Amino acid sequence: LAMHNASIYQVETSIEFLLGDAFEMMRALAGIADAVFLSPPWGGPSYANEKLFDLSAMKPYSALFVVSRALELTPNVAILLPKTTTTKQILRFLKLNCSNAPESCEVEYNYLGS
């Protein structure tokens, strides 16, 4: 899907798509990645029943583990999270848990459907 979208916007020659185990790919890309986009599993469909999504509850790896590994590569990290994750939780999570987090952070909300 990402490759298809890149071709629609005519940027497919500017992006290198890699498919593989995320943590193996991160080791291979150390020092050369410009940005990392993460779309990790959130722990199964039961997350939708939670009033507030807990970043530490992600399975099989916590958000802390996944984001800290990505920040070892680049400060340009994007992560797709459930809509029940709050901005306050994200900022507190970064401040307390990611010593290599950038000084500033942009949070963008996108909602589809109800």
C-alpha positions in Angstrom: 0.0 0.0 0.0 2.8 2.4 0.8 4.5 1.7 -2.5 1.2 2.2 -4.3 0.7 5.6 -2.6 4.2 6.7 -3.3 3.7 6.0 -7.0 0.4 8.0 -7.0 2.3 11.0 -5.6 5.2 10.3 -7.9 7.8 10.0 -5.1 8.5 6.3 -5.4 12.1 7.0 -6.6 12.7 9.1 -3.5 11.8 6.4 -1.0 13.4 3.1 -0.3 11.0 0.6 1.0 12.4 -2.2 3.2 10.5 -5.3 4.4 11.7 -7.4 7.2 12.0 -7.8 11.0 11.9 -4.3 12.4 14.6 -4.8 15.0 17.0 -6.5 12.5 16.3 -3.7 10.0 17.0 -1.0 12.7 20.4 -2.6 13.3 21.2 -2.6 9.6 20.1 1.1 9.2 22.0 2.5 12.2 23.5 5.8 11.1 21.9 6.0 7.7 18.1 6.2 8.3 16.5 9.7 7.8 13.2 8.8 9.4 11.4 5.8 10.9 7.6 5.2 10.7 6.3 2.7 13.2 2.9 1.0 13.1 3.2 -1.6 15.8 0.6 -4.0 17.0 -1.4 -2.5 19.9 -2.1 -5.8 21.7 -5.1 -7.1 19.9 -8.7 -5.8 19.3 -9.4 -5.4 23.0 -7.5 -2.1 23.0 -10.6 -0.5 21.5 -12.6 -1.2 24.7 -10.1 0.7 26.8 -11.0 4.3 27.7 -7.3 5.3 27.7 -4.7 3.3 25.8 -1.7 2.4 28.0 1.5 2.8 26.0 3.2 0.2 28.2 0.5 -2.4 27.4 1.5 -2.8 23.8 2.3 -6.4 22.9 4.6 -8.1 22.2 6.8 -5.0 22.7 6.0 -1.9 24.8 5.9 1.5 23.1 9.0 2.4 25.2 11.0 -0.4 23.7 9.9 0.3 20.1 10.3 4.1 20.2 13.7 4.0 22.1 15.1 1.6 19.4 13.9 3.9 16.6 15.3 7.0 18.3 18.7 5.3 18.3 18.6 5.7 14.5 17.2 9.1 14.0 15.3 11.8 15.9 12.7 11.7 13.1 10.3 9.0 14.4 6.6 8.7 13.7 4.4 6.2 15.4 0.8 5.3 14.7 -1.2 5.0 18.0 -4.8 4.3 18.9 -7.1 7.4 19.1 -7.4 6.8 22.9 -3.8 7.7 23.5 -3.6 11.3 24.9 -1.1 14.0 24.1 -0.3 14.3 27.8 0.5 10.6 28.0 2.7 10.7 24.9 4.7 13.7 26.2 5.1 12.2 29.7 6.2 8.9 28.2 8.9 10.6 26.1 10.2 12.8 28.9 10.4 10.0 31.4 11.5 7.1 29.3 13.4 8.2 26.3 16.7 9.9 27.1 17.4 10.2 23.4 14.1 11.9 22.6 14.3 15.2 20.7 13.5 18.4 22.5 10.3 19.0 20.5 7.6 16.7 19.5 4.6 17.1 17.0 1.4 15.2 17.8 -1.1 14.9 15.0 -4.6 13.4 15.3 -6.4 11.8 12.4 -9.8 10.3 12.9 -11.7 8.2 10.3 -15.2 7.1 10.8 -16.9 7.3 14.2 
